[in-house]
Amino acid sequence: MKRLEGKNVLITGGSTGIGRSTAIRFADEGANVAINYHASETEAEITLGEAQGACSLIRERGCKGMLVQGDVANEEDVKRIFDEVLKAWGRIDVLINNAGIQAASPTHEMSMDAYDRVLAVNLRGAFLCSREAIRHFLDRGGGGVILNNTSVHETMPKPQYAPYAASKAGLGALGKTLALEYAGQGIRVNTVAPGAIRTPINREWAEDPEKKALVEGHIPLGRAGEPEEIAAVFAFLASDEAAYITGQTIYVDGGLTLCNDFRTPWSLGS
């Protein structure tokens, strides 16, 4: 039994990284997947092809995929994205706010343009998409699911990445607020907070053995995660198996938020 069979899912930033793996996993679970992308149509087309391949065994049951270009930080783009998906499919059942960027700089040297752009994509974009999804859910009735992709830096500081950490903390709070506000209308909102995951955005350390070892030294399970492991959690939270879960942040981080440096007691006392 495919847990998401017949569900219509919109994934922002779905052409690469965690979004790409999530699109493929949801298709494998039987969902129709709309992949939003901003920059690279080629990457988006490759992901769509892989997602359609994943659902090939149930294509006779109507499993579909589509690409929707747009910048989630732009209100008019977001409205158009939803209009295009709804025009094609009639309804959306699950929104995954996955689009995200980061900018690295000592805070005292960071430009406002860089700061504003990170907040615009990571937080404003998620708000705009969530608002449109909620409007649709309320209009058609029957509830719906919104899932956010944050980071362990929703709660853990990340020096030289101030706007990224701020946006992820804000997104976590936004998710909890929406979960409480719309629980009575059958709308569930949850957040997945990945740790160190081997994605293109982390290529700098993931492909450098020395840097990779340094990163993994902070992880109790001793390794970086794979995008497919995050996608699996999204699939669970979108399914009816998670029907009683809302307003939660699920950390998928190999124990990173446990603070590995405390594994050995600093002092046993006397």
Secondary structure, DSSP 8 states (H G I E B T S, - for coil): --TTTT-EEEETTTTSHHHHHHHHHHHHTT-EEEEEESS-HHHHHHHHHHHHHHTGGGGGGT--EEEEE--TTSHHHHHHHHHHHHHHHS---EEEE---------GGG--HHHHHHHHIIIIIHHHHHHHHHHHHHHHH-S-EEEEEE--GGGTS--TT-HHHHHHHHHHHHHHHHHHHHHGGGTEEEEEEEE-SB-SGGGHHHHT-HHHHHHHHTT-TTSS-B-HHHHHHHHHHHHSGGGTT--S-EEEESTTGGG-GGGSS-S----
